[in-house]
Amino acid sequence: MKKSLPALTSLRFFAAAMIVIQHSAGYFHVGETLTANYNLAQGVTFFFVLSGFILTYAHKDLSGITNSMRFIWARIARVWPAHLFTMFLFWVLWIYAFNTGLQTTPIQFWTSFTLTQAWALLPSTYFAYNGVAWTLSVEMFFYALFPLLILNLSKTWHIKLVLAVLLAAASIYISISTGTPVTSTADEVSSASWVYIWPPARLFEFVVGMAAGQAFLSFGHRLGAARGQSTIGIAAIAILLLGAVGMPELSFKLESLGLIDATTRGWVRGSGAAPFFALALFLLASTGGLVTNALSWRPLVLLGEVSFSIYLVHQIIIRSMMIKHQVFAEVPVWILLPMYWAATILISYILWRAVERPCQRLMNSFIKPKQSKYQPLAKQKSDTYS
């Protein structure tokens, strides 16, 4: 039976918290220096890497058309119900409750409904409704490719990693060669559309996570038997932070030296830390010790389990507060900010218990996979999202 990985589940909460801070700092005017100097949106990068790692760990023997279709259906069951709920929650709030006058197009609706919005390239489409859901569109691309990527991975991981790098390079080339501007309006394609939003540009992060997952399966047990488990865990956190802080800084340095252009800098800033994250996940999954034990604390694991719902609802809450700003205008920020976090976590927990988990079980009941000799990872709560 495969061991559960609660420490990795806890890390999901910290990655989600990075994104929440990124999106809320401007409203509360707390953490603006942090978001100005550090790219907290790399929480998305971490999720993509973690997704590749965990799915490889859980489904290393996946093969055949039937099993592949079951896998894809199970992944849809994992993300689609909560997405659909928050999508319509946004629609009800903005059009009816808040009477904002917001108008949506059929393309915006159907691409969001089917989680294909990231392919549209236009900000007005991929940010429509619950804007953060564009990452789920990218994840669906990963899930569709996973049955092919996992085949003979132990011998082909390096080839697949090179192909993923080439896809990222192609995305950068398309953006540069077509003269795509670095910034644009909501109805124009920007370089970010190609190198940050477009699913093929992000495949590298998923595949490097898969490579780390394969490394864990192959020789993680050796590291687990080594001395200095706590030291290895501390090193893992240091590597994670080094990538998160260092790669965005390096991207600007390379641009200032004329070694890369702004479009390439955008990709490095967003995706460049992926190998650091992958190495950190490998180390934390392979070892025990102080860090792993601390991350396995049950309240942190629970927050990690709820983190997908936190990710989906946090921006809806902050934007609702912005629309109803007069209600909160006199509330001191030292009260308002904890209220926001408490509301976000509480609503997320309710969404997790009332929508996400029951709907996932219901949709999974439509398929009857063969009994696995391994413990289903769904029971470990270690699967991820973006």
Order of alpha helices (4+ residues) and beta strands (2+ residues): alpha-alpha-alpha-alpha-alpha-alpha-alpha-alpha-alpha-alpha-alpha-alpha-alpha-alpha-alpha-alpha-alpha-alpha
